[in-house]
Amino acid sequence: MQPILNIAIRAVRKAGAYLLRERETCALTLEAEQLQTLRFETTMLINEVIAKSFPQHGILTEFSEDQTSTQDIIWHVEAISGSENFVRGIPHIAMVIVIEELGVVQHALIFDPYADEIFSASYGRQVQFNRFRVRVKNATALKHDVLLGVVGMQNFESGEATAYYQGCPALTLAYVAAGRLEGFVGKHLSPIDIKAGALMIQEAGGLVTDFSGEDNMVNRSEMVAGAPKLLKALLQSVRK
């Protein structure tokens, strides 16, 4: 585990404990204003831990007034991936951190505060799930025993495979990296979810592309991911 990721874990654990504690005091379904307040307060808690350990680093969040930074190392923070789940009291959300150095993603962290599960990756190193190494499943075709994470694709033709989605893009991508799901197809994705998921899946032995088979995922807000042979079948499906 890289030292910088230990700080990221400390930050999300502190913020996650606060978020779940506050959520218990709210009604089953949150109002929009309550959600925004909790997003802001949780983001600030994460920022405090980062800034205390790395005051020279930049931090960008949805609440940053300036969405650019001149620092060499920049932390991107998403306090709640899976907002619709959180609003309805469904215990399936994630906190996401991506750390870039000179524009290149070096580290990624996806944390499920309800299940207390941490998925982490560093460039050039293997992916860890709660400190155990994990890899993508070596699926080769869209068969009946293949489970796919599908986001924003109601008309996606999955062949004999089963399309599966629980409302949190970040966790869906982490599940592919950890081998819980065989592949992923999604659009309308946030940049931070794409960056975190891409690093994890690649470091876990998988491949990621946009729907054209190119590396333009962030600009197109879309991603296809899986083991090398499965990726070919997924690309053929999204191009139909």
Summary of the structure (lengths in Angstrom):
residues: 240
radius of gyration: 17.3
end to end distance: 41.5
largest distance: 50.8
contacts: 829
relative contact order: 0.13
helix: 35%
strand: 26%
